[in-house]
Amino acid sequence: MAPPREAGGSAEGAMAPPTEGGTSQGWRRAGPEGQSRMAMTVASLLVFVLAAIVRFYSISQPPSVIFDEVVYTRFINNVLEKKFFFDVFPPLGKLVLSGCAKLAGWNTAFEAQAISQQYPPDVSYDVVRAVNALLGATASMLLVLIAYEAELSINASFLAGSLMAFDLLSTTQSRIIMADMLMMFLVETSLLCALRAWRRYREGSYFGMPWLAVSGAFSGLALATKWTSYATPMLISFVSFFGVPPFVKNGPMHLRYLLAFGVSCFVAYYYVFVVFLQTCNLSGPGDAFTSPPFQASLEGSKFANEHSPLPMHERIWEYNRLMFNYQKIVRGDVKVEPSWLQWISNSRGTVYALDRTARGSKSIYLILNPALAFVVNLSIFAFLLLLFYYVRYRRDPKRRIEHLCPPLQRGAAFLFSWLGSMLPTLVVYRCGPMYQYLPSLTFALLVCAQTVDFVPRRLRTIIASVAISLTILAFYYWSPWVYGTLLDPLEYQGRKLMSGWN
């Protein structure tokens, strides 16, 4: 039996008036073991089904190349033909998509040259898109489980998952051949495993270490997909190392737990590159980026007889150093890409495809769901006000707000992770495609769920229902920009809520 949770340790009823005994009445949440797991299971499965419906709908449309499918189709061809290539992002996403393409009978004779180029009938692009759709739907479900494991109410957990399910950004990104939804699936799985590890650790169970090791492995795989996933492993490491409450209580976790996380993270990351370099071992389009000794390790290279092949660990080091050096010189173009502030405000998007005809236009335009953006930004603002209120009056005995501390600590961790996910763009790149906001959006939704949990249960249900309803209605209205539906000029202009949506 797990020990009972400390009084006041959740956000349930955080704003309720205290009784004479000093605890709030009626609205306190009991935690994961005190709620109906059946209700949580139903909520998460419902979110999965809804997310899958909007992502799989008309998955083969448009039957032409969308945005970065131009380069990803080339990556798939290179992997299937075992040719070495270089990209500024790690290779796991390309390996997974290539494996799915091979199972679907992908024809490597096709090579995309430009956006809107038609796919030939023998290229199973829709199957590979469907894999991303499945990952996107699963990521929405995982968000429900994460919020629940973080000791938020089922209403708040369902809200977070539903907002993700009907988000235009997440849905659109789930319907194209890119690696971002695999990254989202991996980081959310890692965070869920970490939350379970911390709960086991609080309960004094030895199962905390295996859960944290699994979390580390998923973090390593996420980093091996895209480095932009770094905020989640950093959050897990920070909370574990410093023992940040309410996730970890009674001080930092033992070093063996940290070692389990770090080693599993490194091993998972390292062996992705081993698989990549063993798979793509033929001389290919990426040769020129590497040193002659590196190229001597590739079959068919002109340097094969001039240099000794590099050991595997040195090749992995060189490849990672190349990625780092090239990412250092990347700068966003403010003329065509939204800034980090425009990500948050949803005042500018990213064009993925545009087909103008005499009757109108078909476009795929990447933006946040406007209702979601409003709800999330309002929630973050409300959370900041509540945080400042607590910091200002926490020592005032008349206000009796000590029960706000644990949920505010939890929300603050999510808030800093939201900001931390955008740090490279804030400091270095300044702008970038809208999909780069996806890792931050996960934490923003968790802050939103935590904020909603501060209100009484009945009001919370009303707030969650209204927010979900508005998000669904907004999704329906702007869905032509997800599915590439034909709109006449008046219909198109009517959907331009922001002047920057061009």
Salt bridges, closest charged atoms under 4 A:
GLU6 OE2 - LYS249 NZ 3.92
GLU12 OE2 - ARG457 NE 3.57
GLU12 OE2 - ARG460 NH2 2.66
GLU33 OE1 - ARG5 NH2 2.93
GLU69 OE2 - ARG129 NE 2.99
GLU81 OE1 - LYS83 NZ 3.40
ASP87 OD2 - LYS94 NZ 2.81
GLU149 OE1 - ARG196 NE 3.47
GLU149 OE2 - ARG199 NE 2.37
GLU151 OE2 - ARG5 NH1 2.47
GLU151 OE2 - ARG202 NH2 2.97
GLU151 OE1 - ARG410 NH2 3.89
ASP180 OD2 - LYS226 NZ 2.87
GLU203 OE2 - ARG199 NH1 3.56
GLU203 OE1 - ARG200 NH1 3.84
GLU314 OE2 - HIS313 NE2 3.99
ASP396 OD2 - ARG399 NE 3.20
ASP453 OD1 - ARG460 NE 3.14
